[in-house]
Amino acid sequence: MTPPLYVSRSALIDELTHSGARLAGTLAALTGEDLRAASALPGWTRAHVVAHLARSADAYRRLLKTARTGAEPGPRPDAGALTRAVEDSAARPAPDLVDDLHDSLAALIEDARSMPATAWDAEVTAAAGWPHPAWFTLYRCWRELETHHTDLAAGHGPSDWPAPYVAWALDDTLTTLAARDFPLGRVDAVDLGRQWTLAPSGPAVTAPGHAVLAWLTGRTDTSPLTFTDGPLPVPPAWPLPPTRPWTWT
């Protein structure tokens, strides 16, 4: 596998800001009726996607506060409470729902910019139970913004994902899949000039990086891909907890 690709912390925060701005532009073009229409996620409207992003931003702020203070800010909501929070948020009037997301993201960005440098390496724990350094919270948020922007089914597709995001997400996903013996041999992202070797044998995929990532994340089928050496395996549910040494560069 090639070494993981990271961007600087300040550049990553800028990327989050840009992702949020692109999302805001998409939401500004949607009517209240549009928000109540189905998203690309089964059982969720676009309003559910927006509500999920807002509550996720709140959860990431909680993790940053834990890293900054060294203590959990009160009891963590369980899965049922999180589900109810999304449902309650999704039922709000459309302007309030969009403002809620904007405010949550803005607060997260502000917290990230003011985070003490010594706190970024503090270990925090995802709601699913796996630990990671506080700085990985920013990557998780980046992944949420780009992926769920696409899930709105409102014109932002995988080809609109920024190249730095695609490169990082492929590094993260393919490194984890290789560690789990996913039966894929090689991936060649022709537009990025990047190649990943997961195993000495197995199917080889050649395609633009965003098309490979869209397939691995369940956002498209294999039709945009060129592959050899056998049929492609079915990717597992995504995202997976990352498997790698934790190093920020």
Salt bridges, closest charged atoms under 4 A:
ASP14 OD1 - ARG113 NH2 2.95
ASP58 OD2 - ARG55 NH2 2.72
GLU72 OE1 - ARG62 NH2 3.22
GLU72 OE2 - ARG76 NH2 3.54
GLU87 OE1 - HIS48 NE2 3.11
ASP100 OD2 - ARG55 NH1 2.75
ASP100 OD2 - ARG92 NH1 3.41
ASP111 OD2 - ARG61 NE 2.75
GLU144 OE1 - HIS52 NE2 3.03
GLU144 OE1 - HIS148 NE2 3.24
GLU146 OE2 - ARG22 NH2 2.76
GLU146 OE1 - HIS156 NE2 3.14
ASP151 OD2 - HIS148 ND1 2.80
ASP151 OD2 - ARG219 NH2 2.69
ASP171 OD1 - ARG194 NH2 2.99
ASP172 OD2 - ARG143 NH1 3.58
ASP172 OD1 - ARG244 NH1 3.88
